[in-house]
Amino acid sequence: VSLIDEIISFFEGMNNYSKTDQIGIYLSFWNNQATTIDRVSTPIPLFILEPYLSIIGGLQINALPKVFPADKINNGFMQRFLFAFPDDAIKHPINNNLQNDDLKRKYDEFILECYKKKSKTILKWNSEAKLYFYNWQKDNCELVNENQETIKGEIYSKFDNHFLRLATLLQIMKDINSNEIEMDAVIGADLLCKYFINSAFKVIAKIQNPKNYFDTL
């Protein structure tokens, strides 16, 4: 686990440690490809058979063109992120609203149950959910084909994987002992994909037209 105050520091420091292509390594992580990490301080390379990495952080809107320059967004790195880009960025005054303790308790219990569950579980589709995903993926293929050789097309193409991961996560959150993916999970994944795709397009608009962005949003 690595913690930094601003995620922009992570992006700026990605290539500070070696001359190798650090972005290429992160791309392989996203695809769960085995990788080897060489460090000067470690005589034996670190081999990771099944890498897993989550990059989570906040970023000011005006920093987007710096983090993802328009002339460097063709390497597929930005296209793999899930962006949360709310329409309402208004700062609200302090109030007496209290944290939902019951919701926090359920979240804590879920994380603890995930931590305790050591064995791997393979989730299969039930028939309804599988058909739903096939229909969704068919529509997504059409969007990819309609936007070939564009950043939007590249973003759409990544959502086949995003859908599967989101549906799996939602199913586990519903029942950690599930052995199949159900309709609620795929419907939820569909809604989340719509939100994240819309947010990604807002990010592109900011990157490609930073001066006119707020006038055209």
TORPA-4810 file (N, C-alpha, C, O; in nm, 3 decimals):
<nodes>
NODE_1_0.084_-0.119_0.000_0.000_0.000_0.000_0.088_0.124_0.000_0.180_0.136_0.081_V
NODE_2_0.060_0.216_-0.091_0.134_0.340_-0.099_0.036_0.456_-0.091_-0.062_0.459_-0.166_S
NODE_3_0.061_0.550_-0.002_-0.028_0.664_0.016_0.046_0.793_-0.015_0.155_0.818_0.037_L
NODE_4_-0.015_0.876_-0.101_0.039_1.008_-0.128_-0.074_1.108_-0.117_-0.191_1.074_-0.136_I
NODE_5_-0.040_1.232_-0.086_-0.142_1.333_-0.059_-0.223_1.366_-0.183_-0.345_1.381_-0.174_D
NODE_6_-0.158_1.378_-0.298_-0.225_1.411_-0.422_-0.190_1.308_-0.528_-0.073_1.274_-0.545_E
NODE_7_-0.290_1.257_-0.599_-0.263_1.155_-0.699_-0.182_1.209_-0.816_-0.119_1.133_-0.889_I
NODE_8_-0.184_1.341_-0.833_-0.104_1.400_-0.940_0.044_1.372_-0.918_0.120_1.360_-1.014_I
NODE_9_0.086_1.360_-0.792_0.226_1.327_-0.762_0.260_1.188_-0.812_0.373_1.163_-0.854_S
NODE_10_0.163_1.097_-0.806_0.185_0.961_-0.858_0.211_0.965_-1.008_0.305_0.903_-1.057_F
NODE_11_0.127_1.038_-1.080_0.144_1.046_-1.225_0.275_1.113_-1.264_0.343_1.068_-1.356_F
NODE_12_0.310_1.220_-1.192_0.434_1.292_-1.224_0.557_1.208_-1.194_0.661_1.225_-1.257_E
NODE_13_0.546_1.116_-1.095_0.662_1.038_-1.055_0.672_0.902_-1.120_0.762_0.825_-1.089_G
NODE_14_0.580_0.870_-1.210_0.575_0.735_-1.268_0.706_0.694_-1.334_0.747_0.579_-1.324_M
NODE_15_0.771_0.787_-1.401_0.891_0.751_-1.477_1.019_0.805_-1.414_1.121_0.817_-1.481_N
NODE_16_1.013_0.836_-1.287_1.130_0.893_-1.220_1.230_0.790_-1.172_1.343_0.824_-1.139_N
NODE_17_1.189_0.660_-1.167_1.272_0.560_-1.102_1.356_0.477_-1.199_1.453_0.415_-1.157_Y
NODE_18_1.321_0.474_-1.324_1.398_0.396_-1.419_1.371_0.446_-1.558_1.284_0.530_-1.580_S
NODE_19_1.447_0.394_-1.652_1.429_0.434_-1.791_1.330_0.344_-1.863_1.301_0.365_-1.981_K
NODE_20_1.278_0.244_-1.795_1.182_0.154_-1.858_1.046_0.220_-1.867_1.021_0.322_-1.802_T
NODE_21_0.961_0.163_-1.947_0.827_0.217_-1.966_0.737_0.177_-1.851_0.680_0.068_-1.851_D
NODE_22_0.725_0.265_-1.752_0.641_0.235_-1.636_0.494_0.221_-1.673_0.423_0.140_-1.614_Q
NODE_23_0.449_0.299_-1.770_0.309_0.290_-1.811_0.280_0.151_-1.866_0.173_0.095_-1.840_I
NODE_24_0.374_0.095_-1.942_0.355_-0.040_-1.995_0.336_-0.143_-1.885_0.258_-0.237_-1.900_G
NODE_25_0.406_-0.125_-1.775_0.391_-0.216_-1.662_0.251_-0.205_-1.602_0.189_-0.307_-1.570_I
NODE_26_0.201_-0.082_-1.587_0.067_-0.064_-1.532_-0.040_-0.118_-1.625_-0.143_-0.169_-1.580_Y
NODE_27_-0.017_-0.107_-1.755_-0.112_-0.164_-1.850_-0.120_-0.316_-1.835_-0.228_-0.374_-1.845_L
NODE_28_-0.005_-0.378_-1.811_-0.004_-0.524_-1.792_-0.074_-0.562_-1.662_-0.138_-0.667_-1.655_S
NODE_29_-0.061_-0.478_-1.559_-0.133_-0.503_-1.435_-0.284_-0.506_-1.460_-0.354_-0.593_-1.408_F
NODE_30_-0.332_-0.413_-1.539_-0.476_-0.403_-1.565_-0.528_-0.529_-1.632_-0.641_-0.571_-1.609_W
NODE_31_-0.443_-0.590_-1.716_-0.480_-0.713_-1.786_-0.447_-0.838_-1.705_-0.465_-0.950_-1.754_N
NODE_32_-0.398_-0.818_-1.581_-0.365_-0.931_-1.493_-0.257_-1.021_-1.553_-0.259_-1.143_-1.534_N
NODE_33_-0.162_-0.959_-1.625_-0.054_-1.035_-1.685_0.061_-1.049_-1.586_0.094_-0.954_-1.514_Q
NODE_34_0.122_-1.166_-1.583_0.239_-1.188_-1.497_0.349_-1.090_-1.536_0.367_-1.060_-1.654_A
NODE_35_0.422_-1.042_-1.437_0.526_-0.943_-1.466_0.644_-0.960_-1.372_0.632_-1.021_-1.266_T
NODE_36_0.758_-0.906_-1.412_0.880_-0.908_-1.331_0.923_-0.765_-1.303_0.927_-0.682_-1.393_T
NODE_37_0.955_-0.739_-1.179_1.000_-0.605_-1.139_1.145_-0.613_-1.094_1.178_-0.688_-1.002_I
NODE_38_1.232_-0.537_-1.159_1.374_-0.532_-1.124_1.403_-0.405_-1.046_1.366_-0.296_-1.089_D
NODE_39_1.468_-0.418_-0.935_1.510_-0.303_-0.855_1.659_-0.313_-0.826_1.711_-0.422_-0.804_R
NODE_40_1.726_-0.200_-0.825_1.869_-0.197_-0.799_1.901_-0.252_-0.661_2.002_-0.319_-0.641_V
NODE_41_1.813_-0.224_-0.564_1.837_-0.266_-0.426_1.808_-0.413_-0.403_1.842_-0.467_-0.297_S
NODE_42_1.745_-0.480_-0.500_1.710_-0.621_-0.483_1.781_-0.704_-0.589_1.751_-0.690_-0.707_T
NODE_43_1.875_-0.791_-0.548_1.951_-0.869_-0.646_1.867_-0.968_-0.727_1.901_-1.000_-0.841_P
NODE_44_1.758_-1.016_-0.667_1.672_-1.113_-0.735_1.544_-1.042_-0.779_1.474_-0.985_-0.695_I
NODE_45_1.512_-1.045_-0.908_1.390_-0.980_-0.957_1.265_-1.035_-0.887_1.259_-1.152_-0.851_P
NODE_46_1.167_-0.948_-0.871_1.040_-0.987_-0.809_0.945_-1.032_-0.919_0.909_-0.954_-1.008_L
NODE_47_0.904_-1.158_-0.913_0.810_-1.211_-1.013_0.671_-1.216_-0.954_0.649_-1.278_-0.849_F
NODE_48_0.575_-1.151_-1.021_0.437_-1.147_-0.975_0.353_-1.223_-1.075_0.336_-1.180_-1.189_I
NODE_49_0.299_-1.336_-1.033_0.224_-1.422_-1.124_0.086_-1.365_-1.156_0.044_-1.365_-1.272_L
NODE_50_0.016_-1.317_-1.054_-0.118_-1.262_-1.074_-0.126_-1.123_-1.010_-0.177_-1.108_-0.900_E
NODE_51_-0.075_-1.022_-1.079_-0.072_-0.888_-1.020_-0.212_-0.830_-1.005_-0.301_-0.855_-1.086_P
NODE_52_-0.229_-0.753_-0.900_-0.355_-0.682_-0.878_-0.320_-0.545_-0.821_-0.240_-0.535_-0.728_Y
NODE_53_-0.378_-0.442_-0.876_-0.344_-0.306_-0.834_-0.466_-0.217_-0.845_-0.534_-0.216_-0.948_L
NODE_54_-0.493_-0.142_-0.740_-0.598_-0.040_-0.743_-0.533_0.097_-0.725_-0.457_0.118_-0.631_S
NODE_55_-0.564_0.188_-0.815_-0.516_0.326_-0.806_-0.638_0.414_-0.783_-0.725_0.425_-0.869_I
NODE_56_-0.644_0.475_-0.666_-0.761_0.554_-0.628_-0.714_0.691_-0.581_-0.619_0.701_-0.503_I
NODE_57_-0.779_0.796_-0.628_-0.740_0.928_-0.581_-0.827_1.037_-0.638_-0.909_1.013_-0.728_G
NODE_58_-0.810_1.156_-0.586_-0.883_1.273_-0.634_-0.791_1.365_-0.711_-0.670_1.368_-0.689_G
NODE_59_-0.851_1.441_-0.801_-0.773_1.529_-0.889_-0.858_1.650_-0.925_-0.976_1.637_-0.957_L
NODE_60_-0.795_1.768_-0.920_-0.867_1.887_-0.963_-0.892_1.883_-1.113_-0.808_1.834_-1.189_Q
NODE_61_-1.007_1.935_-1.155_-1.043_1.931_-1.297_-0.936_1.999_-1.382_-0.901_1.950_-1.489_I
NODE_62_-0.885_2.111_-1.336_-0.788_2.186_-1.416_-0.654_2.115_-1.430_-0.572_2.154_-1.513_N
NODE_63_-0.631_2.010_-1.351_-0.506_1.935_-1.361_-0.513_1.823_-1.465_-0.411_1.764_-1.499_A
NODE_64_-0.633_1.795_-1.515_-0.648_1.684_-1.610_-0.560_1.698_-1.734_-0.496_1.601_-1.773_L
NODE_65_-0.555_1.816_-1.799_-0.469_1.827_-1.917_-0.321_1.804_-1.886_-0.245_1.763_-1.974_P
NODE_66_-0.280_1.831_-1.764_-0.141_1.808_-1.726_-0.114_1.661_-1.701_-0.009_1.609_-1.740_K
NODE_67_-0.207_1.593_-1.637_-0.191_1.452_-1.606_-0.205_1.365_-1.731_-0.131_1.269_-1.751_V
NODE_68_-0.303_1.402_-1.815_-0.327_1.328_-1.940_-0.316_1.424_-2.058_-0.418_1.464_-2.114_F
NODE_69_-0.193_1.462_-2.098_-0.178_1.555_-2.210_-0.242_1.500_-2.337_-0.238_1.380_-2.363_P
NODE_70_-0.302_1.590_-2.416_-0.375_1.547_-2.535_-0.289_1.470_-2.632_-0.339_1.384_-2.706_A
NODE_71_-0.158_1.499_-2.634_-0.069_1.430_-2.729_-0.015_1.298_-2.674_0.064_1.231_-2.740_D
NODE_72_-0.060_1.261_-2.552_-0.009_1.138_-2.492_-0.120_1.050_-2.436_-0.098_0.973_-2.342_K
NODE_73_-0.239_1.061_-2.493_-0.350_0.979_-2.443_-0.379_0.862_-2.535_-0.484_0.799_-2.524_I
NODE_74_-0.288_0.833_-2.625_-0.309_0.722_-2.719_-0.243_0.593_-2.673_-0.244_0.494_-2.747_N
NODE_75_-0.184_0.593_-2.552_-0.118_0.471_-2.505_-0.213_0.378_-2.430_-0.171_0.271_-2.385_N
NODE_76_-0.339_0.418_-2.415_-0.437_0.332_-2.350_-0.442_0.343_-2.200_-0.524_0.276_-2.136_G
NODE_77_-0.357_0.426_-2.140_-0.351_0.436_-1.994_-0.476_0.505_-1.939_-0.543_0.452_-1.850_F
NODE_78_-0.506_0.622_-1.990_-0.622_0.697_-1.943_-0.752_0.620_-1.968_-0.844_0.625_-1.887_M
NODE_79_-0.758_0.548_-2.080_-0.880_0.478_-2.119_-0.920_0.370_-2.020_-1.035_0.325_-2.022_Q
NODE_80_-0.828_0.327_-1.935_-0.857_0.220_-1.840_-0.912_0.269_-1.706_-0.955_0.188_-1.624_R
NODE_81_-0.911_0.399_-1.684_-0.958_0.452_-1.557_-1.110_0.464_-1.555_-1.174_0.487_-1.658_F
NODE_82_-1.167_0.448_-1.436_-1.308_0.477_-1.413_-1.314_0.612_-1.342_-1.270_0.625_-1.228_L
NODE_83_-1.370_0.712_-1.409_-1.374_0.847_-1.355_-1.510_0.875_-1.291_-1.615_0.845_-1.349_F
NODE_84_-1.507_0.932_-1.171_-1.627_0.985_-1.107_-1.621_1.137_-1.124_-1.538_1.204_-1.064_A
NODE_85_-1.710_1.190_-1.207_-1.704_1.331_-1.246_-1.842_1.392_-1.222_-1.922_1.402_-1.316_F
NODE_86_-1.872_1.434_-1.099_-2.006_1.485_-1.067_-2.034_1.618_-1.136_-1.943_1.699_-1.156_P
NODE_87_-2.160_1.638_-1.172_-2.200_1.766_-1.231_-2.195_1.878_-1.127_-2.162_1.992_-1.158_D
NODE_88_-2.229_1.843_-1.005_-2.235_1.942_-0.898_-2.103_1.941_-0.820_-2.078_1.849_-0.742_D
NODE_89_-2.020_2.041_-0.843_-1.894_2.053_-0.770_-1.899_2.171_-0.673_-1.796_2.230_-0.639_A
NODE_90_-2.020_2.206_-0.630_-2.038_2.321_-0.542_-1.998_2.285_-0.399_-2.034_2.179_-0.349_I
NODE_91_-1.925_2.373_-0.336_-1.887_2.354_-0.196_-2.005_2.392_-0.107_-2.061_2.501_-0.121_K
NODE_92_-2.042_2.303_-0.018_-2.157_2.327_0.069_-2.110_2.363_0.211_-2.003_2.318_0.253_H
NODE_93_-2.186_2.442_0.283_-2.147_2.481_0.419_-2.157_2.364_0.516_-2.227_2.266_0.489_P
NODE_94_-2.089_2.376_0.626_-2.096_2.275_0.732_-2.239_2.266_0.785_-2.307_2.367_0.801_I
NODE_95_-2.282_2.142_0.813_-2.418_2.124_0.865_-2.418_2.016_0.973_-2.312_1.965_1.011_N
NODE_96_-2.535_1.982_1.020_-2.548_1.883_1.128_-2.581_1.743_1.078_-2.620_1.657_1.157_N
NODE_97_-2.567_1.719_0.948_-2.592_1.585_0.895_-2.492_1.487_0.954_-2.372_1.513_0.957_N
NODE_98_-2.544_1.374_1.001_-2.459_1.275_1.067_-2.429_1.158_0.974_-2.508_1.125_0.886_L
NODE_99_-2.315_1.097_0.996_-2.277_0.979_0.920_-2.376_0.866_0.947_-2.424_0.849_1.060_Q
NODE_100_-2.406_0.791_0.842_-2.496_0.675_0.857_-2.416_0.560_0.918_-2.344_0.489_0.848_N
NODE_101_-2.429_0.544_1.048_-2.351_0.442_1.118_-2.385_0.301_1.075_-2.299_0.214_1.071_D
NODE_102_-2.512_0.278_1.041_-2.553_0.145_0.998_-2.488_0.110_0.865_-2.444_-0.004_0.845_D
NODE_103_-2.482_0.205_0.775_-2.418_0.182_0.645_-2.269_0.156_0.662_-2.213_0.068_0.597_L
NODE_104_-2.205_0.233_0.750_-2.063_0.213_0.776_-2.037_0.075_0.837_-1.940_0.009_0.802_K
NODE_105_-2.126_0.033_0.928_-2.110_-0.098_0.991_-2.119_-0.210_0.887_-2.040_-0.304_0.889_R
NODE_106_-2.217_-0.199_0.796_-2.233_-0.301_0.693_-2.111_-0.305_0.601_-2.067_-0.412_0.559_K
NODE_107_-2.057_-0.187_0.570_-1.937_-0.183_0.485_-1.819_-0.248_0.556_-1.745_-0.325_0.496_Y
NODE_108_-1.801_-0.215_0.684_-1.691_-0.275_0.761_-1.704_-0.426_0.766_-1.606_-0.499_0.753_D
NODE_109_-1.827_-0.475_0.786_-1.851_-0.619_0.792_-1.820_-0.685_0.658_-1.764_-0.794_0.654_E
NODE_110_-1.857_-0.618_0.549_-1.831_-0.673_0.416_-1.680_-0.685_0.389_-1.633_-0.788_0.342_F
NODE_111_-1.606_-0.579_0.420_-1.460_-0.581_0.400_-1.397_-0.690_0.485_-1.307_-0.761_0.438_I
NODE_112_-1.442_-0.704_0.609_-1.387_-0.806_0.698_-1.416_-0.946_0.645_-1.329_-1.033_0.650_L
NODE_113_-1.536_-0.969_0.594_-1.572_-1.099_0.538_-1.486_-1.130_0.414_-1.444_-1.244_0.395_E
NODE_114_-1.460_-1.030_0.333_-1.374_-1.050_0.216_-1.233_-1.087_0.259_-1.168_-1.173_0.199_C
NODE_115_-1.186_-1.021_0.364_-1.050_-1.048_0.414_-1.040_-1.190_0.468_-0.938_-1.257_0.450_Y
NODE_116_-1.146_-1.237_0.534_-1.144_-1.370_0.594_-1.155_-1.481_0.488_-1.108_-1.592_0.509_K
NODE_117_-1.216_-1.449_0.376_-1.241_-1.551_0.273_-1.112_-1.574_0.195_-1.082_-1.499_0.102_K
NODE_118_-1.037_-1.674_0.230_-0.906_-1.700_0.172_-0.914_-1.774_0.038_-0.832_-1.752_-0.051_K
NODE_119_-1.014_-1.861_0.025_-1.021_-1.946_-0.095_-1.080_-1.870_-0.213_-1.160_-1.778_-0.196_S
NODE_120_-1.040_-1.909_-0.332_-1.093_-1.850_-0.453_-1.231_-1.906_-0.484_-1.260_-2.022_-0.456_K
NODE_121_-1.316_-1.822_-0.541_-1.449_-1.866_-0.582_-1.471_-1.827_-0.728_-1.446_-1.712_-0.766_T
NODE_122_-1.516_-1.920_-0.808_-1.549_-1.893_-0.948_-1.698_-1.871_-0.959_-1.777_-1.961_-0.929_I
NODE_123_-1.738_-1.752_-1.001_-1.880_-1.721_-1.017_-1.922_-1.748_-1.161_-1.857_-1.703_-1.255_L
NODE_124_-2.030_-1.821_-1.177_-2.086_-1.847_-1.309_-2.211_-1.760_-1.329_-2.268_-1.710_-1.232_K
NODE_125_-2.252_-1.744_-1.454_-2.372_-1.668_-1.483_-2.497_-1.754_-1.460_-2.496_-1.874_-1.487_W
NODE_126_-2.604_-1.692_-1.412_-2.731_-1.761_-1.429_-2.780_-1.725_-1.569_-2.728_-1.632_-1.631_N
NODE_127_-2.879_-1.796_-1.619_-2.917_-1.783_-1.761_-2.964_-1.643_-1.797_-2.930_-1.591_-1.903_S
NODE_128_-3.042_-1.580_-1.708_-3.093_-1.445_-1.736_-2.980_-1.343_-1.741_-2.973_-1.261_-1.832_E
NODE_129_-2.893_-1.349_-1.643_-2.783_-1.254_-1.635_-2.688_-1.270_-1.754_-2.636_-1.171_-1.807_A
NODE_130_-2.666_-1.393_-1.796_-2.577_-1.418_-1.909_-2.635_-1.358_-2.037_-2.562_-1.296_-2.114_K
NODE_131_-2.764_-1.376_-2.059_-2.829_-1.319_-2.177_-2.824_-1.167_-2.172_-2.801_-1.102_-2.274_L
NODE_132_-2.845_-1.110_-2.054_-2.840_-0.964_-2.037_-2.702_-0.913_-2.076_-2.690_-0.814_-2.149_Y
NODE_133_-2.597_-0.979_-2.027_-2.461_-0.936_-2.059_-2.434_-0.949_-2.208_-2.374_-0.859_-2.267_F
NODE_134_-2.476_-1.058_-2.271_-2.454_-1.076_-2.415_-2.519_-0.963_-2.495_-2.460_-0.911_-2.589_Y
NODE_135_-2.641_-0.926_-2.457_-2.710_-0.817_-2.527_-2.639_-0.684_-2.505_-2.624_-0.604_-2.597_N
NODE_136_-2.596_-0.661_-2.380_-2.522_-0.538_-2.350_-2.392_-0.533_-2.430_-2.358_-0.430_-2.488_W
NODE_137_-2.320_-0.645_-2.433_-2.192_-0.647_-2.502_-2.209_-0.629_-2.653_-2.124_-0.569_-2.718_Q
NODE_138_-2.320_-0.682_-2.709_-2.349_-0.662_-2.851_-2.368_-0.513_-2.881_-2.315_-0.462_-2.979_K
NODE_139_-2.444_-0.445_-2.795_-2.463_-0.300_-2.813_-2.332_-0.225_-2.798_-2.306_-0.129_-2.870_D
NODE_140_-2.250_-0.269_-2.704_-2.122_-0.202_-2.683_-2.029_-0.222_-2.802_-1.952_-0.132_-2.837_N
NODE_141_-2.035_-0.339_-2.864_-1.955_-0.364_-2.986_-1.993_-0.266_-3.096_-1.907_-0.216_-3.169_C
NODE_142_-2.122_-0.238_-3.107_-2.167_-0.143_-3.209_-2.113_-0.003_-3.181_-2.075_0.069_-3.274_E
NODE_143_-2.109_0.036_-3.054_-2.054_0.166_-3.018_-1.904_0.173_-3.048_-1.855_0.275_-3.095_L
NODE_144_-1.832_0.064_-3.021_-1.689_0.059_-3.052_-1.669_0.073_-3.202_-1.583_0.150_-3.246_V
NODE_145_-1.747_0.001_-3.281_-1.732_0.005_-3.426_-1.771_0.139_-3.486_-1.713_0.183_-3.585_N
NODE_146_-1.871_0.205_-3.425_-1.913_0.336_-3.472_-1.810_0.445_-3.441_-1.809_0.550_-3.504_E
NODE_147_-1.724_0.418_-3.346_-1.624_0.518_-3.303_-1.481_0.468_-3.322_-1.393_0.498_-3.242_N
NODE_148_-1.460_0.391_-3.429_-1.327_0.337_-3.456_-1.225_0.449_-3.474_-1.255_0.556_-3.527_Q
NODE_149_-1.103_0.421_-3.428_-0.989_0.513_-3.441_-1.014_0.646_-3.370_-0.961_0.750_-3.410_E
NODE_150_-1.095_0.643_-3.263_-1.115_0.761_-3.179_-1.094_0.722_-3.034_-1.098_0.604_-2.999_T
NODE_151_-1.072_0.822_-2.950_-1.055_0.797_-2.807_-1.183_0.739_-2.748_-1.178_0.653_-2.660_I
NODE_152_-1.299_0.785_-2.796_-1.426_0.732_-2.746_-1.437_0.583_-2.775_-1.481_0.506_-2.690_K
NODE_153_-1.396_0.542_-2.894_-1.401_0.401_-2.928_-1.310_0.319_-2.839_-1.345_0.208_-2.800_G
NODE_154_-1.193_0.374_-2.806_-1.100_0.304_-2.717_-1.160_0.290_-2.577_-1.140_0.188_-2.511_E
NODE_155_-1.232_0.391_-2.533_-1.294_0.386_-2.400_-1.406_0.282_-2.400_-1.414_0.199_-2.309_I
NODE_156_-1.492_0.286_-2.501_-1.599_0.186_-2.509_-1.542_0.044_-2.506_-1.599_-0.045_-2.442_Y
NODE_157_-1.431_0.022_-2.574_-1.375_-0.114_-2.585_-1.329_-0.169_-2.450_-1.326_-0.290_-2.431_S
NODE_158_-1.293_-0.081_-2.357_-1.247_-0.126_-2.226_-1.362_-0.168_-2.136_-1.341_-0.236_-2.035_K
NODE_159_-1.484_-0.129_-2.172_-1.596_-0.153_-2.081_-1.650_-0.295_-2.086_-1.733_-0.331_-2.003_F
NODE_160_-1.605_-0.376_-2.181_-1.637_-0.519_-2.171_-1.580_-0.575_-2.041_-1.648_-0.647_-1.968_D
NODE_161_-1.454_-0.540_-2.014_-1.389_-0.585_-1.890_-1.448_-0.516_-1.768_-1.471_-0.579_-1.664_N
NODE_162_-1.472_-0.386_-1.780_-1.528_-0.313_-1.666_-1.663_-0.372_-1.625_-1.691_-0.386_-1.506_H
NODE_163_-1.746_-0.406_-1.722_-1.878_-0.461_-1.692_-1.864_-0.590_-1.612_-1.931_-0.607_-1.510_F
NODE_164_-1.777_-0.679_-1.656_-1.758_-0.806_-1.587_-1.710_-0.785_-1.444_-1.758_-0.850_-1.351_L
NODE_165_-1.617_-0.694_-1.426_-1.561_-0.671_-1.293_-1.665_-0.606_-1.201_-1.676_-0.642_-1.084_R
NODE_166_-1.741_-0.511_-1.255_-1.843_-0.444_-1.174_-1.955_-0.541_-1.137_-2.002_-0.539_-1.023_L
NODE_167_-1.998_-0.624_-1.231_-2.103_-0.721_-1.202_-2.058_-0.820_-1.095_-2.134_-0.856_-1.005_A
NODE_168_-1.933_-0.864_-1.106_-1.879_-0.957_-1.006_-1.875_-0.892_-0.868_-1.913_-0.953_-0.769_T
NODE_169_-1.827_-0.768_-0.864_-1.818_-0.696_-0.736_-1.956_-0.676_-0.674_-1.973_-0.697_-0.554_L
NODE_170_-2.053_-0.636_-0.755_-2.188_-0.614_-0.703_-2.250_-0.743_-0.650_-2.321_-0.742_-0.550_L
NODE_171_-2.223_-0.853_-0.719_-2.276_-0.982_-0.673_-2.214_-1.022_-0.540_-2.283_-1.071_-0.451_Q
NODE_172_-2.084_-1.000_-0.527_-2.015_-1.033_-0.401_-2.065_-0.944_-0.288_-2.080_-0.990_-0.174_I
NODE_173_-2.091_-0.817_-0.319_-2.143_-0.727_-0.216_-2.283_-0.769_-0.172_-2.319_-0.752_-0.055_M
NODE_174_-2.360_-0.826_-0.264_-2.494_-0.873_-0.228_-2.487_-0.999_-0.143_-2.558_-1.013_-0.044_K
NODE_175_-2.399_-1.091_-0.183_-2.384_-1.217_-0.109_-2.244_-1.270_-0.134_-2.213_-1.320_-0.242_D
NODE_176_-2.159_-1.258_-0.034_-2.019_-1.297_-0.050_-2.004_-1.447_-0.076_-1.899_-1.491_-0.123_I
NODE_177_-2.105_-1.524_-0.045_-2.099_-1.669_-0.068_-2.167_-1.712_-0.198_-2.193_-1.830_-0.219_N
NODE_178_-2.196_-1.615_-0.285_-2.260_-1.646_-0.413_-2.170_-1.735_-0.497_-2.047_-1.729_-0.488_S
NODE_179_-2.234_-1.817_-0.579_-2.159_-1.895_-0.677_-2.204_-1.866_-0.819_-2.160_-1.931_-0.914_N
NODE_180_-2.295_-1.767_-0.834_-2.334_-1.726_-0.968_-2.371_-1.578_-0.968_-2.411_-1.522_-0.866_E
NODE_181_-2.358_-1.516_-1.086_-2.392_-1.375_-1.104_-2.539_-1.366_-1.144_-2.583_-1.434_-1.238_I
NODE_182_-2.614_-1.282_-1.073_-2.758_-1.272_-1.092_-2.797_-1.142_-1.161_-2.712_-1.058_-1.189_E
NODE_183_-2.926_-1.126_-1.188_-2.975_-1.013_-1.265_-2.946_-0.878_-1.198_-2.909_-0.783_-1.266_M
NODE_184_-2.964_-0.870_-1.066_-2.940_-0.743_-0.997_-2.798_-0.693_-1.024_-2.776_-0.573_-1.039_D
NODE_185_-2.704_-0.785_-1.028_-2.564_-0.747_-1.046_-2.538_-0.692_-1.187_-2.467_-0.593_-1.202_A
NODE_186_-2.596_-0.754_-1.289_-2.570_-0.707_-1.426_-2.645_-0.578_-1.455_-2.596_-0.493_-1.529_V
NODE_187_-2.764_-0.563_-1.397_-2.837_-0.437_-1.415_-2.760_-0.324_-1.348_-2.749_-0.215_-1.404_I
NODE_188_-2.708_-0.350_-1.229_-2.627_-0.249_-1.160_-2.500_-0.217_-1.237_-2.460_-0.101_-1.245_G
NODE_189_-2.436_-0.319_-1.294_-2.314_-0.297_-1.372_-2.344_-0.212_-1.495_-2.265_-0.126_-1.532_A
NODE_190_-2.458_-0.236_-1.557_-2.500_-0.158_-1.675_-2.513_-0.010_-1.637_-2.462_0.077_-1.707_D
NODE_191_-2.581_0.018_-1.526_-2.600_0.156_-1.481_-2.467_0.222_-1.447_-2.445_0.339_-1.481_L
NODE_192_-2.378_0.149_-1.380_-2.248_0.204_-1.346_-2.165_0.232_-1.471_-2.096_0.334_-1.479_L
NODE_193_-2.172_0.143_-1.569_-2.098_0.165_-1.694_-2.146_0.292_-1.763_-2.065_0.369_-1.814_C
NODE_194_-2.277_0.313_-1.766_-2.331_0.435_-1.826_-2.273_0.559_-1.757_-2.232_0.654_-1.823_K
NODE_195_-2.270_0.555_-1.624_-2.217_0.670_-1.550_-2.069_0.691_-1.579_-2.026_0.803_-1.607_Y
NODE_196_-1.990_0.584_-1.572_-1.845_0.597_-1.591_-1.809_0.635_-1.734_-1.712_0.707_-1.756_F
NODE_197_-1.885_0.588_-1.833_-1.861_0.628_-1.972_-1.888_0.777_-1.989_-1.809_0.848_-2.050_I
NODE_198_-1.999_0.823_-1.934_-2.033_0.965_-1.942_-1.925_1.050_-1.874_-1.887_1.156_-1.925_N
NODE_199_-1.876_1.004_-1.761_-1.771_1.077_-1.690_-1.642_1.080_-1.771_-1.573_1.182_-1.775_S
NODE_200_-1.608_0.969_-1.836_-1.487_0.963_-1.917_-1.495_1.061_-2.034_-1.395_1.124_-2.068_A
NODE_201_-1.612_1.075_-2.094_-1.628_1.169_-2.205_-1.614_1.313_-2.156_-1.564_1.398_-2.229_F
NODE_202_-1.658_1.341_-2.035_-1.639_1.474_-1.977_-1.491_1.503_-1.954_-1.445_1.615_-1.973_K
NODE_203_-1.417_1.399_-1.914_-1.273_1.414_-1.896_-1.206_1.444_-2.031_-1.120_1.532_-2.039_V
NODE_204_-1.246_1.372_-2.136_-1.189_1.396_-2.269_-1.215_1.539_-2.314_-1.127_1.604_-2.369_I
NODE_205_-1.337_1.587_-2.290_-1.372_1.723_-2.329_-1.281_1.824_-2.259_-1.241_1.924_-2.319_A
NODE_206_-1.250_1.798_-2.134_-1.163_1.888_-2.059_-1.020_1.881_-2.112_-0.952_1.984_-2.121_K
NODE_207_-0.974_1.761_-2.146_-0.837_1.744_-2.195_-0.818_1.808_-2.332_-0.719_1.876_-2.357_I
NODE_208_-0.915_1.786_-2.420_-0.901_1.832_-2.558_-0.936_1.979_-2.576_-0.884_2.045_-2.666_Q
NODE_209_-1.024_2.031_-2.490_-1.063_2.171_-2.501_-1.063_2.238_-2.364_-1.168_2.278_-2.314_N
NODE_210_-0.946_2.249_-2.303_-0.942_2.299_-2.164_-0.995_2.440_-2.147_-1.052_2.471_-2.042_P
NODE_211_-0.979_2.526_-2.248_-1.023_2.665_-2.233_-1.174_2.678_-2.252_-1.237_2.762_-2.188_K
NODE_212_-1.232_2.596_-2.339_-1.375_2.608_-2.370_-1.462_2.512_-2.294_-1.583_2.510_-2.313_N
NODE_213_-1.402_2.432_-2.208_-1.475_2.321_-2.145_-1.598_2.368_-2.069_-1.708_2.316_-2.091_Y
NODE_214_-1.580_2.465_-1.981_-1.693_2.504_-1.895_-1.802_2.578_-1.972_-1.915_2.588_-1.924_F
NODE_215_-1.770_2.631_-2.090_-1.871_2.697_-2.171_-1.954_2.597_-2.249_-2.066_2.629_-2.290_D
NODE_216_-1.902_2.474_-2.271_-1.971_2.376_-2.355_-2.029_2.261_-2.276_-2.101_2.179_-2.332_T
NODE_217_-2.000_2.251_-2.147_-2.048_2.138_-2.066_-2.200_2.145_-2.049_-2.259_2.059_-1.984_L
</nodes>
